Amino acid sequence: MISFPGLTTIEVRAVSGLATVLALRMFGMFMILPVFSIYGSSLPGGENKTFLGLALGIYGLTQACLQIPMGKFSDQWGRKPVIYAGLIVFAIGSFTAAFAENIYGLMLGRALQGAGAVSAVVMALLSDLTSEKRRTTAMALVGITIGLSFILSIFLGPLLAGLLGVEAIFLVTGLLALLGVGVVKYWVPESKIDNLYLLSKDDLVALLRDGQLFRVNMSIFFLHATLISLFLVLPLSLEQHMSMDRHWQLYLLIMVGSLFFMVPAIYFYERRGFQKTTMILGISLISFLSVFLVFAVDSLIMMMIILIVFFGAFNFLEACLPSLASKICPKSARGTALGIYSTFQFGGIFIGATVGGWLSSYFGNSAVFYLGGLMGIMWILCIAGLKIIKQR
């Protein structure tokens, strides 16, 4: 039995099982990012960058639209049945994308992947199965697992694509989702808490109007909009220097190197008084480096150095934002608040990909890098009034 200090046996099974489900699902989704634009461009219709961006981002649109409804369905029908359904729909979308013969089939597959929107439901089930005093630890462990899956998938995606083709990534993604169904059914305990986040319409409106939560929600929106727009054009820029089947070597160096920036950033973030300063520094680095990529695309070494620092800042912010959202939101509405947070996250994916695709189509790849810089400025202005406070 896996053990974590301070957690009961039920909580250990909940954390390990649900972290595995989210990690397996996100692992497949992250693997496709470094190769998607190259693969999509090779399909009929994919030469249109606007369609290519839409195919990449439509996953975020369906995710954003269904996060809260899926959460409400889980209140009525139970957490596990909704998770089963979501993972199966996600798997169907993955298989559809694997056998797509043009960009429109790829769009359909990605839309179906997004329709399996179970992130908020999984987090709600985790809340059901963990005590209040140990819930923050449980969520942190889940976040760490997802972060590790991101780091591994970014370089394993190009490696798998080089060995078996990009279609294999979609097939593996679908199989991992089905494996997740088994993990939920046979390992994760049954939830005994009902109606965890059945809130009134007024409560929901209050969460949406909460200024501090809005700033954190917009932070995850800008973070993922910047990331997805970057991956729309970055693989095409790297292909000028090395073939796609060798990209994994570069991403491996980038991900390992980024840890040397992420770990100190997390250390300073945890120290009293440094939270907001460290966040602004990370955002500023992402904004500046996005623009600097415009002038570095002709040098592979310069791109690698920039991306090491970029992903150090990204991984730091990706790790601290969910915890910050959990601390700021009211305890009684944490499930719904995190559902709203996920909605903003996936909305950022859709906007970043579609706007990035449109800019690339009409103004070239450089415009997408400038977009990252612009979003960084908007992001800093957005969190100017953020107050780092103790958990409510």
Helices and strands as residue ranges (DSSP letters): H 9-42, H 49-77, H 79-98, H 103-115, H 119-129, G 132-134, H 135-164, H 166-186, H 201-209, H 211-238, G 244-246, H 247-270, H 275-292, G 293-295, H 300-328, G 331-333, H 334-363, H 365-382, G 383-385
